[in-house]
């Protein structure tokens, strides 16, 4: 696996506005925000894409989702709503090959996204 910008953020080699961290997950504000609140939740262990997940990774993916929902509740926008997105590979919109969950909130979301 090649190193990504997220690996450097995890090691604190690149600054980030970190909003959550624990032993398995790090969350920080996206520098190219697509909504008033745009936070990325990543596992500390590099998993390149959704396609690289294995059965044993199910608890970790659940922890990513739960960390994001706890953040939404703590920030007070869970009742109005938010969007959680995981992109997979180039056609799915993935640009950093380290699994990450986008939390978007603070505006009315539309479908298709845009």
N, CA, C and O of each residue as an XYZ file, in Angstrom:
456
protein
N       0.838     -1.189      0.000
C       0.000      0.000      0.000
C       0.880      1.248      0.000
O       1.854      1.339      0.747
N       0.526      2.186     -0.834
C       1.275      3.429     -0.813
C       0.730      4.363      0.253
O      -0.449      4.331      0.607
N       1.618      5.180      0.740
C       1.253      6.136      1.780
C       0.331      7.206      1.203
O       0.467      7.601      0.045
N      -0.601      7.664      2.023
C      -1.522      8.720      1.602
C      -1.358      9.930      2.516
O      -0.667      9.879      3.533
N      -2.005     11.002      2.128
C      -2.019     12.208      2.954
C      -2.641     11.911      4.326
O      -2.269     12.529      5.324
N      -3.586     10.964      4.373
C      -4.217     10.626      5.652
C      -3.223      9.965      6.608
O      -3.300     10.179      7.818
N      -2.300      9.172      6.085
C      -1.268      8.581      6.936
C      -0.436      9.681      7.593
O      -0.074      9.581      8.766
N      -0.138     10.723      6.833
C       0.641     11.847      7.368
C      -0.159     12.633      8.402
O       0.408     13.135      9.373
N      -1.456     12.744      8.205
C      -2.312     13.405      9.198
C      -2.350     12.581     10.478
O      -2.253     13.135     11.573
N      -2.489     11.277     10.355
C      -2.508     10.394     11.532
C      -1.222     10.564     12.336
O      -1.263     10.598     13.566
N      -0.078     10.672     11.653
C       1.218     10.818     12.333
C       1.512     12.265     12.730
O       2.570     12.550     13.292
N       0.587     13.174     12.444
C       0.721     14.605     12.767
C       1.852     15.277     11.979
O       2.431     16.264     12.432
N       2.157     14.739     10.810
C       3.151     15.370      9.943
C       2.533     16.484      9.124
O       3.231     17.383      8.654
N       1.216     16.424      8.954
C       0.453     17.464      8.264
C      -0.619     17.921      9.240
O      -1.300     17.085      9.835
N      -0.786     19.227      9.420
C      -1.810     19.697     10.353
C      -3.224     19.421      9.833
O      -3.472     19.414      8.628
N      -4.125     19.199     10.761
C      -5.538     18.995     10.436
C      -6.359     19.486     11.616
O      -5.890     19.495     12.754
N      -7.574     19.890     11.336
C      -8.498     20.311     12.388
C      -9.210     19.056     12.889
O     -10.285     18.702     12.404
N      -8.601     18.396     13.857
C      -9.105     17.121     14.372
C     -10.260     17.368     15.332
O     -10.163     18.176     16.256
N     -11.364     16.646     15.089
C     -12.562     16.821     15.925
C     -12.878     15.587     16.755
O     -13.705     15.647     17.665
N     -12.225     14.461     16.450
C     -12.446     13.220     17.203
C     -11.242     12.317     16.984
O     -10.688     12.249     15.887
N     -10.847     11.627     18.047
C      -9.861     10.567     17.875
C      -9.964      9.586     19.022
O     -10.256      9.945     20.163
N      -9.715      8.340     18.681
C      -9.631      7.278     19.674
C      -8.594      6.285     19.155
O      -7.866      6.596     18.213
N      -8.517      5.136     19.735
C      -7.493      4.171     19.359
C      -7.589      3.660     17.938
O      -6.592      3.199     17.384
N      -8.769      3.731     17.330
C      -8.961      3.167     15.991
C      -9.370      4.178     14.929
O      -9.227      3.916     13.734
N      -9.878      5.334     15.356
C     -10.492      6.282     14.415
C      -9.964      7.688     14.644
O      -9.695      8.094     15.775
N      -9.823      8.420     13.552
C      -9.474      9.833     13.594
C     -10.491     10.558     12.717
O     -10.860     10.058     11.655
N     -10.944     11.726     13.152
C     -11.879     12.524     12.358
C     -11.386     13.958     12.315
O     -10.936     14.508     13.320
N     -11.478     14.555     11.131
C     -10.998     15.918     10.944
C     -11.823     16.606      9.866
O     -12.439     15.961      9.019
N     -11.817     17.939      9.923
C     -12.574     18.721      8.948
C     -11.914     18.626      7.571
O     -10.692     18.698      7.444
N     -12.751     18.465      6.544
C     -12.274     18.393      5.166
C     -11.850     19.790      4.714
O     -12.595     20.752      4.903
N     -10.668     19.911      4.123
C     -10.200     21.232      3.682
C     -10.903     21.687      2.398
O     -10.821     22.861      2.038
N     -11.586     20.781      1.709
C     -12.355     21.127      0.508
C     -13.837     20.881      0.805
O     -14.510     20.134      0.095
N     -14.322     21.517      1.852
C     -15.683     21.266      2.355
C     -16.752     21.452      1.284
O     -16.739     22.422      0.526
N     -17.680     20.493      1.245
C     -18.809     20.520      0.317
C     -20.108     20.884      1.018
O     -21.174     20.869      0.403
N     -20.021     21.213      2.305
C     -21.179     21.612      3.114
C     -20.625     22.416      4.296
O     -19.429     22.346      4.578
N     -21.475     23.173      4.986
C     -20.986     23.925      6.145
C     -20.247     23.054      7.159
O     -19.265     23.495      7.756
N     -20.709     21.834      7.354
C     -19.976     20.859      8.154
C     -19.593     19.715      7.232
O     -20.455     19.069      6.637
N     -18.290     19.468      7.117
C     -17.786     18.370      6.282
C     -16.597     17.774      7.033
O     -15.510     18.351      7.064
N     -16.825     16.614      7.632
C     -15.821     15.955      8.455
C     -15.529     14.581      7.868
O     -16.444     13.873      7.447
N     -14.260     14.207      7.842
C     -13.845     12.890      7.382
C     -13.526     12.014      8.581
O     -12.775     12.423      9.466
N     -14.088     10.819      8.617
C     -13.818      9.821      9.649
C     -13.012      8.717      8.988
O     -13.454      8.116      8.008
N     -11.818      8.451      9.532
C     -10.935      7.457      8.918
C     -10.465      6.450      9.963
O     -10.310      6.789     11.136
N     -10.243      5.221      9.534
C      -9.587      4.280     10.446
C      -8.094      4.619     10.496
O      -7.519      5.052      9.497
N      -7.482      4.424     11.640
C      -6.029      4.651     11.742
C      -5.276      3.638     10.878
O      -4.215      3.948     10.335
N      -5.819      2.444     10.754
C      -5.209      1.407      9.912
C      -5.623      1.672      8.471
O      -6.801      1.867      8.175
N      -4.648      1.675      7.591
C      -4.958      1.965      6.198
C      -5.651      0.785      5.524
O      -5.127     -0.328      5.475
N      -6.823      1.061      5.015
C      -7.580      0.147      4.161
C      -7.853      0.973      2.905
O      -8.561      1.977      2.991
N      -7.322      0.593      1.752
C      -7.421      1.463      0.577
C      -8.852      1.788      0.124
O      -9.171      2.956     -0.099
N      -9.709      0.781     -0.012
C     -11.065      1.020     -0.536
C     -12.065      0.109      0.172
O     -11.684     -0.786      0.926
N     -13.330      0.352     -0.080
C     -14.369     -0.550      0.425
C     -14.127     -1.979     -0.059
O     -14.413     -2.936      0.660
N     -13.603     -2.121     -1.271
C     -13.347     -3.447     -1.834
C     -12.296     -4.235     -1.061
O     -12.209     -5.455     -1.198
N     -11.502     -3.549     -0.255
C     -10.435     -4.199      0.502
C     -10.874     -4.617      1.902
O     -10.084     -5.186      2.656
N     -12.116     -4.342      2.250
C     -12.622     -4.756      3.559
C     -12.750     -6.266      3.621
O     -13.064     -6.922      2.628
N     -12.500     -6.805      4.807
C     -12.677     -8.231      5.052
C     -13.712     -8.405      6.149
O     -14.066     -7.441      6.827
N     -14.198     -9.618      6.330
C     -15.225     -9.898      7.349
C     -14.850     -9.329      8.710
O     -15.700     -8.782      9.413
N     -13.586     -9.458      9.080
C     -13.140     -8.989     10.380
C     -13.138     -7.480     10.535
O     -12.962     -6.971     11.642
N     -13.332     -6.752      9.430
C     -13.357     -5.286      9.480
C     -14.741     -4.722      9.794
O     -14.888     -3.512      9.966
N     -15.757     -5.584      9.870
C     -17.119     -5.109     10.122
C     -17.220     -4.261     11.396
O     -17.858     -3.209     11.360
N     -16.622     -4.670     12.514
C     -16.704     -3.824     13.710
C     -16.065     -2.443     13.507
O     -16.569     -1.448     14.028
N     -14.984     -2.379     12.772
C     -14.325     -1.100     12.525
C     -15.217     -0.182     11.694
O     -15.330      1.006     11.996
N     -15.848     -0.713     10.660
C     -16.751      0.097      9.836
C     -17.928      0.576     10.685
O     -18.362      1.720     10.557
N     -18.440     -0.294     11.546
C     -19.506      0.112     12.461
C     -19.058      1.231     13.377
O     -19.828      2.151     13.653
N     -17.821      1.167     13.853
C     -17.299      2.225     14.729
C     -17.166      3.548     13.982
O     -17.389      4.609     14.564
N     -16.803      3.499     12.692
C     -16.744      4.732     11.896
C     -18.120      5.388     11.840
O     -18.253      6.591     12.063
N     -19.140      4.588     11.542
C     -20.503      5.113     11.443
C     -20.979      5.636     12.796
O     -21.564      6.716     12.871
N     -20.733      4.882     13.860
C     -21.173      5.322     15.187
C     -20.443      6.579     15.641
O     -21.047      7.440     16.281
N     -19.163      6.702     15.327
C     -18.429      7.923     15.679
C     -19.041      9.123     14.957
O     -19.179     10.197     15.542
N     -19.405      8.941     13.691
C     -20.012     10.030     12.922
C     -21.388     10.402     13.478
O     -21.712     11.586     13.579
N     -22.191      9.414     13.837
C     -23.525      9.735     14.366
C     -23.426     10.403     15.740
O     -24.207     11.303     16.050
N     -22.476      9.968     16.556
C     -22.264     10.634     17.859
C     -21.844     12.084     17.651
O     -22.302     12.974     18.368
N     -20.981     12.320     16.680
C     -20.537     13.678     16.373
C     -21.733     14.522     15.930
O     -21.885     15.659     16.376
N     -22.583     13.974     15.056
C     -23.763     14.702     14.585
C     -24.673     15.080     15.753
O     -25.169     16.204     15.814
N     -24.888     14.162     16.663
C     -25.722     14.453     17.836
C     -25.077     15.510     18.718
O     -25.750     16.440     19.163
N     -23.788     15.379     18.974
C     -23.074     16.320     19.844
C     -23.043     17.727     19.255
O     -23.057     18.709     19.997
N     -23.002     17.832     17.926
C     -22.959     19.139     17.272
C     -24.345     19.741     17.064
O     -24.467     20.897     16.659
N     -25.393     18.955     17.342
C     -26.750     19.480     17.296
C     -27.423     19.485     15.940
O     -28.442     20.155     15.773
N     -26.896     18.769     14.973
C     -27.569     18.749     13.674
C     -28.164     17.397     13.319
O     -28.568     17.185     12.176
N     -28.227     16.483     14.272
C     -28.774     15.163     13.960
C     -30.274     15.225     13.661
O     -30.762     14.456     12.832
N     -30.997     16.104     14.303
C     -32.444     16.193     14.066
C     -32.752     16.785     12.689
O     -33.670     16.321     12.012
N     -32.000     17.799     12.268
C     -32.214     18.370     10.933
C     -31.759     17.408      9.849
O     -32.330     17.371      8.758
N     -30.730     16.631     10.154
C     -30.254     15.625      9.210
C     -28.854     15.890      8.706
O     -28.318     16.992      8.821
N     -28.282     14.841      8.143
C     -26.918     14.880      7.628
C     -26.764     13.736      6.650
O     -27.642     12.881      6.531
N     -25.645     13.727      5.953
C     -25.368     12.669      4.985
C     -24.039     12.017      5.336
O     -23.072     12.700      5.673
N     -23.999     10.692      5.254
C     -22.759      9.922      5.386
C     -22.474      9.278      4.041
O     -23.354      8.651      3.452
N     -21.240      9.430      3.548
C     -20.875      8.928      2.221
C     -19.516      8.249      2.294
O     -18.587      8.758      2.921
N     -19.411      7.095      1.644
C     -18.114      6.447      1.425
C     -17.989      6.224     -0.079
O     -18.778      5.486     -0.668
N     -17.009      6.855     -0.691
C     -16.756      6.690     -2.118
C     -15.807      5.510     -2.324
O     -14.962      5.228     -1.474
N     -15.955      4.823     -3.461
C     -15.098      3.671     -3.748
C     -14.542      3.758     -5.168
O     -15.281      3.707     -6.151
N     -13.241      3.888     -5.243
C     -12.483      3.919     -6.492
C     -12.827      5.141     -7.347
O     -13.679      5.954     -6.988
N     -12.154      5.245     -8.462
C     -12.199      6.456     -9.293
C     -13.608      6.823     -9.740
O     -14.016      7.974     -9.580
N     -14.352      5.893    -10.289
C     -15.695      6.218    -10.772
C     -16.663      6.503     -9.632
O     -17.699      7.134     -9.841
N     -16.335      6.048     -8.437
C     -17.157      6.344     -7.265
C     -16.790      7.653     -6.600
O     -17.423      8.050     -5.622
N     -15.771      8.332     -7.120
C     -15.390      9.632     -6.591
C     -14.293      9.596     -5.532
O     -14.013     10.620     -4.908
N     -13.665      8.440     -5.316
C     -12.613      8.350     -4.305
C     -11.328      8.962     -4.848
O     -10.890      8.619     -5.946
N     -10.725      9.869     -4.082
C      -9.475     10.493     -4.516
C      -8.303     10.165     -3.597
O      -7.149     10.241     -4.019
N      -8.583      9.802     -2.348
C      -7.535      9.369     -1.425
C      -7.805      7.905     -1.112
O      -8.884      7.553     -0.634
N      -6.823      7.057     -1.382
C      -7.024      5.617     -1.225
C      -6.663      5.143      0.185
O      -5.738      4.361      0.407
N      -7.442      5.663      1.100
C      -7.465      5.285      2.521
C      -8.935      5.438      2.873
O      -9.464      6.550      2.861
N      -9.595      4.342      3.183
C     -11.029      4.351      3.456
C     -11.397      5.549      4.326
O     -10.739      5.813      5.333
N     -12.437      6.267      3.943
C     -12.904      7.397      4.741
C     -14.391      7.617      4.524
O     -14.926      7.410      3.434
N     -15.034      8.041      5.591
C     -16.457      8.319      5.591
C     -16.626      9.833      5.691
O     -16.086     10.466      6.598
N     -17.376     10.405      4.755
C     -17.673     11.833      4.762
C     -18.955     12.065      5.562
O     -19.959     11.390      5.334
N     -18.926     12.994      6.474
C     -20.133     13.471      7.146
C     -20.373     14.883      6.631
O     -19.527     15.764      6.784
N     -21.539     15.087      6.018
C     -21.910     16.395      5.474
C     -23.186     16.865      6.148
O     -24.146     16.106      6.277
N     -23.194     18.124      6.579
C     -24.369     18.666      7.271
C     -24.367     20.183      7.176
O     -23.397     20.804      6.740
N     -25.488     20.755      7.600
C     -25.581     22.207      7.670
C     -26.278     22.839      6.488
O     -26.382     24.063      6.417
N     -26.756     22.034      5.560
C     -27.540     22.544      4.434
C     -28.440     21.424      3.933
O     -28.230     20.253      4.249
N     -29.441     21.798      3.151
C     -30.318     20.816      2.528
C     -29.542     20.043      1.477
O     -28.979     20.635      0.556
N     -29.510     18.726      1.611
C     -28.815     17.894      0.633
C     -29.787     17.572     -0.513
O     -30.996     17.471     -0.308
N     -29.241     17.417     -1.700
C     -30.061     17.064     -2.855
C     -29.556     15.751     -3.430
O     -28.462     15.289     -3.106
N     -30.374     15.164     -4.289
C     -29.955     13.960     -4.982
C     -30.337     14.106     -6.435
O     -31.493     14.432     -6.706
N     -29.472     13.894     -7.370
C     -28.093     13.492     -7.134
C     -27.296     14.613     -6.470
O     -27.675     15.782     -6.542
N     -26.179     14.244     -5.818
C     -25.360     15.261     -5.128
C     -24.903     16.326     -6.115
O     -24.725     16.061     -7.304
N     -24.726     17.485     -5.619
C     -24.235     18.538     -6.502
C     -24.360     19.890     -5.905
O     -23.987     20.880     -6.534
